Amino acid sequence: MRKQSPPLRSCLITVWLAMVLPPLSHSSYLRLSSRWHRVCLPPHIQKFPAKSISILSRPFTFHIGVSWAAKPPDPKITRFHTPFPADSCIGRWRDRMLALREKNVSRDAGEDFFYVTQMHNGSGVAFGIADGVGGWIDSGVDPSLFAQSLMYYAHRSSRDSWAGEPEFDPTQDQQERNQVDGRELTPYQCLDLAYHGVLRDNLVEAGSSTACLVSLNAASGVLRAANLGDSGFMIIRSSAIIHRQPAQTHFFNCPLQLTKLPPSTNADMHYIDLPDAAAEYEAKLRDGDIVVAYTDGLSDNVFPRDIVTICSLVARSVHSESEQVQAMADAIVHYARTCMRDQKRVSPFEREASREGLLFRGGKIDDVTVVTALVRETP
């Protein structure tokens, strides 16, 4: 009888973490800037107009970690890798995102991509992940282009928008209030804008992608999310999962997906989902909450309880909050890669396949991308 995946023993994961994660140094996690003390992000992605004159308090701080790993190349599959030119807008932005980590498991994110950005006037932080649909390889299309462009346009919309209602000082007169520029943007609205940006982009001929977009409000601590497909996120509070976003699928292993078709293609032959199919979610976060967003390279290979165990062990073994959240992302990605290569342990994907009457053994090789956020509230 094959072994099931029991709850991981803390002592075994502790040993495993010590083996796979090198000692943290200032170059091994996201570079931080003391200038932006409410949302801890690298300085080169903290660009926004300085016109607003809001002086309202923002008691929530969000420490962000991000890690990714492309799946190993398969010699049986011909890969169509036609990246955006390095001197194009998306190409330059892609390289900046990948440079967030000076040391990472892999150089690129494969067919996944992501973004992390501070929102307008430090009102919050936004991040998202996308998983390009690999089936487009059969049509000679690079699946990574759709995912990268979708995240690029989501990033561009988020950085210039407020996490909540635009803020102003009640003592200001109407003319001063009118100077508070920008607008509130929900993750669903952001997803809609990003999708239409991809449709207009001539550099993206075709493709599909799942998407999970999240915003965190630094004034209220409110999380808002929009998720389409089988990427997702979870909220961990006091070592328990208080929310895990359900996957959206047409059928087994066929997620809902935003799609762009070549002009001559018959739309009836493809699944074409629109942003309004995204599931929206909102919750008030508390001090110490952990948000984990991920592509299905994680959820197909790692059970939720194991993610909680990893986060709990890292939190106890690493002191700095910024180091903690990055170590969590790294450890989760490392563990996912370990599980996807293990053909003897039952995986979440194997369990779902069994429910459909299909035979599948062990882990599922895939790209994996993880964004983690640690919430801190000051009185």
MARROMAR-898019 format. One record per atom (N, C-alpha, C, O): x, y, z; residue in one letter. Coordinates in steps of 0.2 Angstrom, whole numbers, plus 5000, padded with zeros to 4 digits. Example, Ala and Ser with C-alpha at 12.3 -4.5 7.8 and 13.67 -1.06 7.14 Angstrom:
506649725039A;506249785039A;506649845039A;507149835042A;506449895035S;506849955036S;506450005039S;506750065040S;
This chain:
500449945000M;500050005000M;500450065000M;500950075004M;500350114995R;500750174995R;500650215001R;500050225003R;501150255003K;501050295009K;500650355007K;500750395002K;500250375012Q;499850435011Q;500350495014Q;500850485016Q;500050555013S;500450615015S;500250635022S;499750675022S;500550605027P;500250625034P;500450695036P;500950725033P;500250725041P;500450785044P;501150785045P;501450735048P;501550835042L;502350825043L;502550835050L;502250885054L;503050805052R;503250815059R;503750875059R;504150885055R;503650915064S;504050975065S;504750965065S;505151005061S;504950915068C;505650895068C;505950885062C;506550895060C;505550845057L;505850825051L;505850885046L;506350895042L;505350925047I;505350985042I;505951035044I;506251065040I;506051035051T;506651075053T;507251055050T;507651095048T;507350995050V;507950965047V;508050975040V;508551005037V;507450965036W;507350985029W;507551055028W;507851075023W;507251105032L;507351175030L;508051195031L;508351225027L;508451165036A;509151175037A;509551155031A;510051175030A;509351095028M;509651065022M;509551105016M;510051115012M;508951135015V;508851165008V;508951235008V;509051265003V;508851275014L;508951345014L;509651365017L;509851345023L;509951405013P;510651435016P;510551485021P;509951515021P;511051495025P;510951555030P;510751615027P;511051635022P;510251655029L;510051715026L;510551775027L;510851775032L;510651805022S;511051865022S;510651925019S;510151915017S;510951985019H;510652045017H;510552035009H;510052075007H;510851995006S;510751984998S;510351934997S;510151924991S;510051895002S;509651835000S;508951845001S;508551804999S;508651905003Y;507951925003Y;507851985000Y;508352024998Y;507252004999L;507052064996L;507452124999L;507352135005L;507752164995R;508052224998R;507552275000R;507052294997R;507652305006L;507152345010L;507352415010L;507952425009L;506952455010S;507052535011S;506752565017S;506152555018S;507152595021S;506852625027S;506452685026S;506052705030S;506452705020R;506052765018R;505352755018R;504952795020R;505152695016W;504452675016W;504352625021W;504352565020W;504152645027H;504152605033H;503452575034H;503352525038H;502952585030R;502352555030R;502252495026R;501852455027R;502552505020V;502552445015V;503252425013V;503552465010V;503552375016C;504252355015C;504352325008C;504252265007C;504552365003L;504652344997L;505352364994L;505552414997L;505652334989P;506252364986P;506152434984P;505652444981P;506652474984P;506552544982P;506452554975P;506052604974P;506652514970H;506552534963H;505852514961H;505652534955H;505352484965I;504652474963I;504252514968I;503652504968I;504552564971Q;504152614975Q;504052684972Q;504252734975Q;503852684966K;503852744962K;503052764961K;502652714959K;502852814963F;502152844962F;502152914963F;502652944965F;501652944960P;501653024960P;501653044967P;501353014971P;501953104968A;502053124975A;501553184976A;501653224981A;501053194972K;500653254972K;500153254978K;499953304981K;499953184981S;499453184986S;499753214993S;500353214994S;499253244996I;499453275003I;499153245009I;499053285014I;498853185008S;498553155013S;499053145019S;499653125018S;498753155025I;499153145031I;498853095036I;499053095042I;498353055034L;498053005038L;498552955040L;498952935036L;498352925046S;498852875049S;498652805045S;498152795043S;499252765044R;499152695041R;499552655046R;500152645046R;499152615050P;499452575055P;499652505053P;499952475057P;499552485047F;499752425045F;500352425040F;500452465036F;500752375042T;501452365038T;501352295035T;501152245038T;501552285029F;501552225025F;502252205023F;502552245019F;502552155026H;503252125024H;503052075018H;502652035019H;503452085012I;503352045007I;503951995005I;504452025005I;503751935003G;504251895000G;504051864994G;503451854993G;504451844989V;504251814983V;504851764981V;505451774982V;504651714978S;505051654976S;504751624970S;504151614970S;505151594966W;504951564960W;505451514957W;506051514959W;505151464954A;505551414951A;505251384944A;504651364944A;505651384939A;505351364932A;505451284933A;505951254935A;505051244929K;505051174929K;505651154925K;505851194920K;506051104926P;506551084922P;506351064915P;505751044914P;506851074910P;506651064903P;506450994902P;506850944904P;505950984897D;505750914895D;506050904888D;505850934884D;506550854887P;506750844881P;506250824876P;506350824870P;505750794878K;505150764874K;504750824871K;504350814866K;504750884874I;504350934872I;504750994869I;505251014871I;504551014863T;504851074859T;504651134862T;504051154862T;505051174865R;504851234869R;504951294864R;505451304860R;504451334864F;504451394860F;504551454864F;504051484868F;505151474865H;505351534869H;505551594865H;506051594863H;505051634865T;505151704861T;505051754866T;504451784865T;505451774870P;505351824875P;505251894872P;505451904867P;504951934876F;504952004875F;505652034874F;506052014878F;505752074869P;506452104869P;506652144875P;506252174878P;507252134877A;507452164883A;507452244883A;507352274889A;507352274877D;507252344877D;506552374877D;506452434876D;506052324877S;505352344876S;505152354883S;505452344888S;504552394884C;504252414890C;504152344895C;504352344901C;503852294892I;503752234896I;504352204897I;504452174903I;504852194893G;505452164894G;505852194899G;506152164903G;505952264899R;506252294905R;505952284911R;506252274917R;505252294912W;504952274918W;505052204920W;505152194926W;504952154916R;505052084917R;505752074921R;505752044926R;506252104918D;506952094921D;506952134928D;507352104932D;506652184929R;506652214935R;506252174940R;506552164946R;505752144939M;505352094943M;505852034945M;505852014951M;506152004940L;506551954941L;507251974945L;507551934949L;507352034945A;507952064949A;507752074956A;508252094960A;507152064958L;506952074965L;507352034970L;507552054976L;507551974968R;507951924972R;508651924969R;508651904963R;509151934973E;509851934970E;510051854970E;510451844966E;509651814974K;509851744974K;509151714974K;508751724978K;509051674969N;508351634968N;508451564965N;509051554962N;507951524966V;508051454964V;508151444957V;508651414955V;507851484953S;507951484946S;507951554943S;507751604946S;508251564937R;508351624934R;507751654932R;507651714932R;507251614929D;506651644927D;506051604930D;506151554933D;505451624928A;504851594931A;504451544927A;503951524928A;504851524921G;504451484916G;503851514913G;503951574911G;503351484914E;502751504911E;502251544916E;501751574914E;502551544922D;502251584927D;502451654927D;503051674924D;502151704930F;502451774932F;502051804937F;501551774940F;502251864940F;502051894946F;502151964945F;502551994941F;501952004950Y;502152074951Y;502052084959Y;501652054962Y;502452134961V;502352164968V;502452234967V;502952264964V;501952274970T;502052354970T;501752384975T;501252364978T;502052444977Q;501652484982Q;501152524978Q;501252544972Q;500552534981M;500052574978M;500152644979M;500552664983M;499752684976H;499752754976H;499852784983H;499452774988H;500352834984N;500452864990N;500552824996N;500352845002N;500752764995G;500852715001G;500252695004G;500252675010G;499652695000S;499052675003S;498952595004S;498552575007S;499452565001G;499352485002G;499952454998G;500352484995G;499852394997V;500252354993V;499852304988V;499352284991V;500052294982A;499652254978A;500152194975A;500752214974A;499952134974F;500352084971F;499852034967F;499252034968F;500152004962G;499751954958G;500251904956G;500851914955G;499951844954I;500251794950I;499851764944I;499251774945I;500151744939A;499851714933A;500251654931A;500851654932A;499851614928D;500151544926D;499851534919D;499351524917D;500351544914G;500251544907G;500051464905G;500351424908G;499551454901V;499251394899V;499751364894V;499851384889V;500051304896G;500551274892G;500351244886G;500751234881G;499751234885G;499451204879G;499551244873G;499551214867G;499751304873W;499851344868W;500551324864W;500651354858W;500951294867I;501551264864I;501351224858I;501751234853I;500851194858D;500651154852D;500451194846D;500551174840D;500351254847S;500151304842S;500751354840S;500651394836S;501351334843G;501951374842G;501951444845G;502251494843G;501551444851V;501551504855V;501951504862V;501851444865V;502251554863D;502651554870D;502151564875D;501851624876D;501951524880P;501451534885P;501651584890P;501151614893P;502251604891S;502451644896S;502251724894S;502251764898S;502251734887L;502051804885L;501451834888L;501351884890L;500951794888F;500251814890F;500251824898F;500051874900F;500551784901A;500651784909A;501051854911A;500851884915A;501651864907Q;502051914909Q;501651984907Q;501752034911Q;501351984901S;501052044899S;500452064904S;500252124905S;500052014906L;499452024910L;499752054917L;499452094920L;500252024920M;500552054926M;500852124925M;500752164930M;501152134919Y;501352204918Y;500852254918Y;500852304921Y;500252244915Y;499752294915Y;499352294921Y;499152344923Y;499352234925A;499052244932A;499552284936A;499252324941A;500152274936H;500652314940H;500552384938H;500552434943H;500552404932R;500452474930R;499852504932R;499852564935R;499352474932S;498652504935S;498652504943S;498452554945S;498952454946S;498952454953S;499452514956S;499252544961S;500052524953R;500452574956R;500252644956R;500452684961R;499752654952D;499452724951D;498752734955D;498452784954D;498552684958S;497952684961S;497952674969S;498452654972S;497452694972W;497352684979W;497052614981W;496652584978W;497352594987A;497052524989A;496352534992A;495952484992A;496152594994G;495452604996G;495252674993G;495552694988G;494752704997E;494552774994E;495152824995E;495552825000E;495252864990P;495752914991P;495652954997P;495152974999P;496252965000E;496252995007E;496453075006E;496753095002E;496153115011F;496253185011F;496153205019F;495853175022F;496453255021D;496453285027D;495753325028D;495653365024D;495353305033P;494753345034P;494753415034P;494253455033P;495353445036T;495453515037T;495653545031T;495653615030T;495753515025Q;495853545019Q;495253575016Q;494753545017Q;495353625012D;494753655008D;494653615002D;495053565000D;494153624998Q;493953584992Q;494553584987Q;494653534984Q;494853644986Q;495353654981Q;495953604983Q;496253574978Q;496153604989E;496653554991E;496453484990E;496853434989E;495853464992R;495553404991R;495653374984R;495753324982R;495453424979N;495453404972N;496153384970N;496253354965N;496653404974Q;497353394972Q;497553324974Q;498153294972Q;497153284978V;497253214979V;497153174973V;496553154972V;497653154969D;497453124963D;497453054964D;497553024969D;497353014958G;497252944958G;496552924960G;496152964962G;496452854960R;495752834961R;495852764964R;496352734964R;495252744968E;495252674971E;495252624965E;494852634960E;495552564966L;495552514961L;495552444965L;495952434969L;494952414964T;494952344966T;495352294962T;495452304956T;495452234965P;495852184961P;495452164955P;495752154950P;494752154955Y;494352144949Y;494452194944Y;494552174938Y;494352254946Q;494452314941Q;495152314938Q;495252324932Q;495652294942C;496352294940C;496452234935C;496752244929C;496152174936L;496152124932L;495852134925L;496052114920L;495252174925D;494952194919D;495352234915D;495352224909D;495652284918L;496052334914L;496652294911L;496852314906L;496952254915A;497552214913A;497352174907A;497752164902A;496852134907Y;496652094902Y;496552134895Y;496752114890Y;496152184896H;496052224890H;496752254887H;496852274881H;497252274892G;497852294890G;498252234886G;498552254881G;498152174888V;498452114884V;498152114877V;498452104872V;497452124877L;497152114870L;497352164865L;497352154859L;497552224868R;497752284863R;498552274862R;498752304857R;498852234865D;499652234864D;499752184858D;499652124858D;500052214853N;500252184847N;500852134848N;500952094844N;501152134853L;501752094854L;501452024857L;501851974857L;500852024859V;500551964862V;500051934856V;499551964856V;500251884853E;499851864847E;499251824850E;498751824847E;499451774855A;498951734858A;499151704864A;499751714866A;498751674868G;498951644874G;498351644879G;497751674878G;498451614885S;497951604890S;498351604897S;498951594897S;497951624902S;498251624909S;497751624914S;497151654913S;497851594920T;497551604926T;497751664929T;498351694927T;497451694934A;497651754938A;497451754945A;496851734946A;497851774949C;497651794956C;497951864958C;498551864958C;497451904959L;497651974961L;497451994968L;496851974970L;497952024972V;497752034979V;497952114981V;498552134978V;497552144984S;497852214987S;497752214995S;497252184997S;498152244998L;498152255005L;498152325007L;498552365005L;497652345011N;497552415013N;497952435019N;497852405024N;498452485019A;498852505024A;498452545029A;498652545035A;497852575028A;497552605033A;497052565036A;496952575042A;496652515033S;496152475036S;496352405037S;496052375041S;496852385034G;497052315035G;496652265031G;496652205032G;496252295026V;495752255022V;496152225016V;496552255013V;496052155016L;496252115010L;495752115005L;495152095007L;495852124999R;495352114993R;495752074988R;496352084986R;495352024985A;495651984980A;495151964974A;494551974975A;495451954968A;495051924963A;495451864960A;496051874958A;495151814959N;495551754957N;495151714952N;494551704952N;495451704946L;495151664941L;495651604939L;496151614937L;495351544939G;495751484938G;495951444944G;495651454949G;496451414943D;496751364948D;497351394952D;497651354956D;497551454951S;498051494955S;497651514961S;496951504961S;497951534966G;497551554972G;497951584978G;498451604977G;497551584984F;497951614990F;497551584996F;497051564996F;497951595001M;497651575008M;497851625013M;498351655012M;497451625018I;497651665024I;497751625030I;497351585032I;498351635033I;498451595039I;498451635045I;498751695045I;498151615050R;498051655057R;498151605062R;497851555063R;498651615067S;498851575072S;498851505070S;498551465074S;499251495065S;499451425063S;498851385061S;498751325061S;498251425058A;497651395055A;497451425049A;497551485049A;497251395044I;497051425038I;496251445039I;495851405040I;496251515039I;495551545039I;495151555033I;494551565033I;495551555027H;495251555021H;495751525016H;496351545016H;495451485011R;495851465005R;495451464999R;494851434999R;495651504994Q;495251514988Q;495151454984Q;495651424982Q;494551434983P;494451374979P;494651384972P;494551434969P;494851334969A;495051334962A;494451334957A;493851304959A;494451364952Q;493951374947Q;494151334940Q;494651344937Q;493751284939T;493951234933T;493251224929T;492751224931T;493451214922H;492951184918H;492851114919H;492251084919H;493351084920F;493351004921F;494050994924F;494551044924F;494250934926F;494850914929F;495450934925F;495450924919F;495950974928N;496551004925N;496351054919N;496851064915N;495851084919C;495651134914C;495351194918C;494751194919C;495851234920P;495551294924P;495251344920P;495351354914P;494851384923L;494551454920L;495251494918L;495751494921L;495151524912Q;495751554910Q;495551614905Q;495151614901Q;495951674906L;495851734902L;496251714895L;496751684895L;495951724889T;496251704883T;496251754878T;495751804877T;496751754874K;496851794868K;496951754862K;497451714862K;496451754857L;496551714851L;496751744845L;496651804844L;497151714841P;497351744834P;496751764830P;496251724831P;496751814826P;496151834822P;495851784818P;495151784818P;496151734816S;495851684811S;495651624815S;495451574812S;495651624822T;495551564825T;494751554827T;494451604828T;494451494827N;493751484828N;493751484836N;493951444839N;493351534838A;493251544846A;492951484849A;492951464855A;492551444845D;492151394848D;492551334850D;492351284853D;493151334847M;493651274849M;494051284855M;494451244857M;493951344859H;494351364864H;493851384870H;493251404869H;494151374876Y;493751404882Y;494051474883Y;494651494884Y;493551524883I;493751594883I;493351624889I;492751634889I;493651634895D;493351664901D;493551734901D;494051754899D;493151774904L;493151844905L;493351864912L;493151824917L;493551924913P;493751944920P;493151944925P;493151924931P;492551944922D;491951944927D;491751874929D;491351874934D;492151824927A;492051764930A;492551754936A;492451704940A;492951804938A;493351794943A;492951794950A;492451834951A;493251754955A;492951754961A;493251814966A;493851814966A;492851854969E;493051904973E;493051894980E;492551854982E;493551914984Y;493551904991Y;493751964995Y;494152004992Y;493551975001E;493752025005E;493752005012E;493251975015E;494252025016A;494252015023A;494752065027A;495152095024A;494552075033K;494952115038K;495552075041K;495452025044K;496152095039L;496752055042L;496952085049L;496752135051L;497252045053R;497552055059R;498252055060R;498652025055R;498552085065D;499252075066D;499452005066D;499151965070D;500051985063G;500251915063G;499951875057G;500251815056G;499451895054D;499251855048D;499751845043D;500151895042D;499651795039I;500151775034I;499651765028I;499251715028I;499851795022V;499451785016V;499951745011V;500551775010V;499751695008V;500151655003V;499751654997V;499251614997V;500051684992A;499751674985A;500251624981A;500851624982A;499951584976Y;500351534973Y;499951514966Y;499351524965Y;500451494962T;500151454956T;500051384958T;500251364963T;499751344953D;499551274954D;500151234955D;500051174956D;500751254953G;501351214954G;501451204962G;501751154964G;501151244966L;501151234973L;500551184975L;500651134978L;499951214973S;499351174976S;499251104973S;498951064976S;499551094967D;499551024965D;500050974968D;499950914967D;500551004972N;501050964975N;501050964982N;501350914985N;500851014985V;500951024993V;500251034996V;499851074994V;500150995001F;499451005005F;499451065009F;500051085012F;498951095010P;498851155014P;499151155021P;499551195023P;499051095024R;499351095031R;500051095031R;500351115036R;500451065026D;501151075025D;501351145024D;501951165027D;501051185021I;501151255020I;501151285027I;501651325028I;500651275031V;500551305037V;501151285042V;501451325045V;501351225041T;501951195045T;502551235044T;502951255048T;502651235037I;503351275035I;503351345038I;503851365040I;502751385037C;502751455039C;502851455047C;503151505049C;502551405050S;502651415058S;503351395060S;503551435064S;503651355057L;504351335058L;504851395057L;505251405060L;504751425051V;505151475049V;505051535053V;505551565055V;504451545055A;504251605060A;504651595067A;504851645070A;504751535069R;505051525075R;505851525075R;506151535080R;506051515069S;506851505068S;507151565065S;507751575066S;506751615062V;507051675059V;506751735063V;506151735064V;507251775065H;506951835069H;506751895065H;506151915067H;507051915060S;506851975057S;506251965053S;506151915050S;505752005053E;505151995050E;505251995042E;504951955039E;505652035039S;505752035032S;506151975030S;505951945025S;506551945034E;506951885033E;506451825033E;506451785030E;505951835038Q;505451775039Q;505051765033Q;504951715031Q;504751825031V;504251815025V;504651795019V;504351755015V;505251815018Q;505651785012Q;505851715013Q;505751675008Q;506051695019A;506151625020A;505551585019A;505651525017A;504951605021M;504351565020M;504251555013M;504151495011M;504351605009A;504251595001A;504751544998A;504551504995A;505351555000D;505851514998D;505751445000D;505851394996D;505651435006A;505551365009A;504951325006A;504951265004A;504351365005I;503751335001I;503951314994I;503751264992I;504351354990V;504551334984V;504951274983V;504951234979V;505451274988H;505951224988H;505551154990H;505651104987H;505051164994Y;504751104996Y;504251074990Y;504251014989Y;503951124987A;503551104981A;503951074976A;503751024973A;504551094975R;505051064970R;505250994972R;505250944968R;505350984979T;505450914981T;504850874980T;504950814978T;504250894982C;503650854981C;503550834974C;503350774973C;503650884969M;503450864962M;503850814959M;503650784954M;504450804962R;504950754960R;504850684963R;505150634961R;504450684968D;504350624972D;503750584969D;503150604970D;503850524966Q;503350484963Q;503050434968Q;502650394966Q;503250434974K;503050384979K;502550414984K;502150374987K;502550474985R;502050514990R;501450534986R;501450564981R;500850524989V;500250544986V;500250624986V;500450654991V;500050654981S;500050724980S;499350744979S;498850704978S;499150814981P;498550834979P;498250824972P;497650814971P;498750824967F;498550814960F;498350744959F;497850724956F;498750694962E;498550624962E;497850614965E;497450574962E;497750644971R;497150634974R;496550654970R;495950624970R;496550714967E;496050744963E;495950704956E;495350684954E;496550674953A;496450634948A;496050564949A;495650544946A;496250544955S;495850484958S;495150494958S;494750444957S;494950544961R;494250564961R;493850564954R;493250554954R;494250574949E;494050574942E;494050514939E;493950504933E;494350464942G;494450394940G;495050394935G;495050344931G;495550434936L;496150434932L;496750414936L;496750424942L;497150374933L;497750354936L;498350404936L;498550414930L;498650424941F;499150474941F;499550454948F;499250454953F;500250454947R;500650434953R;501050494955R;501450524950R;501050514961G;501550564964G;501450634962G;500950654961G;502050674962G;501950744961G;501950764953G;502050714949G;501750824952K;501650844945K;502150904944K;502150954947K;502550884939I;503150934937I;502751004934I;502350994930I;502951054937D;502651124935D;503151174937D;503551174942D;502951234934D;503251294937D;502951314943D;502351294944D;503251344948V;502951364954V;503151434956V;503751454956V;502651474958T;502751544960T;502451554967T;501851544967T;502751594971V;502451604978V;502551674980V;503151694980V;502051714982V;502151774985V;501851774992V;501251744993V;502251794997T;502051785004T;501951865007T;502351905005T;501551875012A;501451935015A;501351925022A;500951885024A;501751955026L;501651955034L;501352025036L;501652075034L;500852025040V;500452085042V;500652105049V;500752065053V;500852165050R;500952195056R;500552255057R;500452295053R;500252265063E;499852325065E;500152355071E;500352325076E;500252425070T;500452465076T;499952505079T;499452525075T;499852515085P;499352555088P;499352625086P;498852665088P;
